[in-house]
Amino acid sequence: MKLVRGETSHPTGRSFAELGGKKSEINVQDRFDRGIVKHELPHLAGVDDLYNKQTGLPDPARGDGIMNKVPGIVDEYVTGEIRRCAVLGT
């Protein structure tokens, strides 16, 4: 994980983490105190987003979990997906 001040190397310039990968860049000015780290870290374990990827907005049907919106809560989806990915080795 690399911490940067300002835009990351992602095409959008926003904080990101590779899904199931080893690379993550967190913009410390991008909702750092509101939970962006809690949102990005599960991606490294293989946990995917729940928000609408086309609009970037939370999906009201998907609740208050951190993978749907920031700030959000670390919910059963996140912990369950981390366990599932660990078992499958993804």
C-alpha positions as CSV (number, residue, x, y, z in Angstrom):
1,M,0.0,0.0,0.0
2,K,1.3,3.4,-1.0
3,L,0.1,6.6,0.6
4,V,0.0,9.6,-1.6
5,R,-1.0,13.2,-1.1
6,G,-3.1,14.1,-4.1
7,E,-4.0,12.1,-7.2
8,T,-3.0,8.4,-7.4
9,S,-1.7,6.6,-10.6
10,H,-5.2,5.3,-11.2
11,P,-6.8,6.8,-14.4
12,T,-9.4,8.6,-12.2
13,G,-6.8,9.8,-9.8
14,R,-8.7,8.4,-6.8
15,S,-7.7,5.9,-4.2
16,F,-7.7,2.3,-5.4
17,A,-6.7,-1.3,-4.7
18,E,-6.3,-4.2,-7.1
19,L,-9.0,-6.8,-6.7
20,G,-7.2,-9.8,-5.3
21,G,-3.9,-8.1,-6.1
22,K,-1.0,-6.6,-4.4
23,K,-1.1,-2.9,-5.3
24,S,-3.0,-0.2,-3.6
25,E,-2.6,3.6,-3.5
26,I,-4.5,5.7,-1.0
27,N,-4.8,9.4,-1.4
28,V,-4.6,10.7,2.2
29,Q,-6.8,13.7,1.1
30,D,-9.5,11.4,-0.3
31,R,-11.9,10.6,2.6
32,F,-9.0,9.3,4.6
33,D,-10.6,10.1,7.9
34,R,-14.0,8.8,6.7
35,G,-13.1,5.2,5.8
36,I,-11.4,5.0,2.4
37,V,-8.7,2.6,3.9
38,K,-11.4,0.3,5.3
39,H,-13.0,0.3,1.8
40,E,-9.8,-0.3,-0.3
41,L,-8.1,-2.9,1.9
42,P,-10.7,-5.6,1.4
43,H,-10.1,-5.4,-2.4
44,L,-6.6,-6.8,-1.9
45,A,-8.3,-9.9,-0.3
46,G,-10.6,-10.2,-3.3
47,V,-13.7,-8.4,-2.0
48,D,-15.5,-6.5,-4.8
49,D,-17.4,-3.2,-4.7
50,L,-21.2,-3.1,-4.1
51,Y,-21.9,0.5,-5.3
52,N,-23.1,1.2,-8.8
53,K,-19.8,1.1,-10.8
54,Q,-21.3,3.1,-13.7
55,T,-22.4,6.0,-11.6
56,G,-20.0,5.6,-8.6
57,L,-23.0,6.1,-6.3
58,P,-24.1,3.9,-3.5
59,D,-26.8,1.4,-4.3
60,P,-29.6,1.9,-1.7
61,A,-30.6,-1.7,-1.9
62,R,-27.1,-2.8,-0.8
63,G,-27.2,-1.2,2.6
64,D,-24.6,0.8,4.7
65,G,-21.6,-1.5,4.2
66,I,-18.2,0.0,3.5
67,M,-18.0,-1.7,0.0
68,N,-21.2,0.2,-1.0
69,K,-20.4,3.6,0.5
70,V,-17.8,5.6,2.3
71,P,-18.2,6.2,5.2
72,G,-19.8,2.8,5.8
73,I,-19.6,-0.1,8.2
74,V,-17.5,-3.2,8.0
75,D,-20.4,-5.7,7.6
76,E,-20.9,-9.4,7.2
77,Y,-20.4,-9.1,3.4
78,V,-16.8,-7.9,3.9
79,T,-15.9,-10.4,6.6
80,G,-17.7,-13.2,4.8
81,E,-16.0,-12.4,1.5
82,I,-12.6,-12.3,3.1
83,R,-13.2,-15.7,4.6
84,R,-14.4,-17.1,1.3
85,C,-11.5,-15.7,-0.6
86,A,-9.0,-17.0,2.0
87,V,-10.5,-20.5,1.7
88,L,-10.5,-20.4,-2.1
89,G,-7.1,-18.8,-2.3
90,T,-8.2,-16.0,-4.5
